[in-house]
């Protein structure tokens, strides 16, 4: 498949970041769905099996910890059973332990958790919110409206009781080719940028760690790294069914492609690509 046109090169420098030395980042896998490369991006083979990650990311920071997405919750079987029949027929998944179950098993003090930062509010990113005891769920204002007013894809999340939604704004300047940004801690450790398209309030989360590593958690802008590295969007039918604004997705892919070309050392972490999460440390047995 012909890739999207090459974007103009990104010529800026990597933004400065000063994450505290005690900051840590951990991947918390909660299960997988069974897909294929051909399902994920144009030109991928339908015969190349891919395990799609359902993984949360815990960022431990002295100013308060963040969980980026939740992955599956412990009641995922019941929740999926409420989805449309055709969705259930097309979705094969393997459930692991939820993020909350794993944090509890590690002796994690939930009082340290400042918020759950969602890349967007689809079922496989927010399913564990009900287990997190009223911890604020951070979304953009556009995403909050989508949760309240969106179609059947939001029914799953609207059915989770007790979610404490909080919205934030982008008050910062341009960041890596994106027009505006939100620096969570003010130290460059976590910088969020708007990337609408898959949903109206989708975001990309850039992480900088004390050892100098950089990560781009791109949510569902693409489902596998090839979407950015090969500039290949999702197949036509999948775009029609799954993307709120395919043109917006295309714009985000090209922005990230320019960033990835300029900074190849940055690890791309699509929310459903196990390879990106494999670079992160696993959750310790004891926290």
Buried (B, 14 or more C-beta within 10 A) or exposed (E): EEBBEEBEEBEBEBBEBEBEEEBBBBBBBBBBBEBBBBBBBBEBEEEEEBBBBBBBBBBBBEEBBBBBBBBBBBBBEEBBEEBEEEBEEEBEBEBBBBBBBBBEEBEBEEEBBBBBBBBBBBBBBBBBBBBBEEBBBBBBEBBBBBBEEBEEBBBBBEEBEEBBBEBBEBEBEEBBBBEBBBBBBEBBBBBBBBBBBBBBBBBBBBBBBBEEBBBBBBBBBBBBBBBBBBBBBBBEEBBEEBBBBBEBBBBBBBBBBBBBBBBEEBBBBBBBBBBBBBEBEEBEEEB
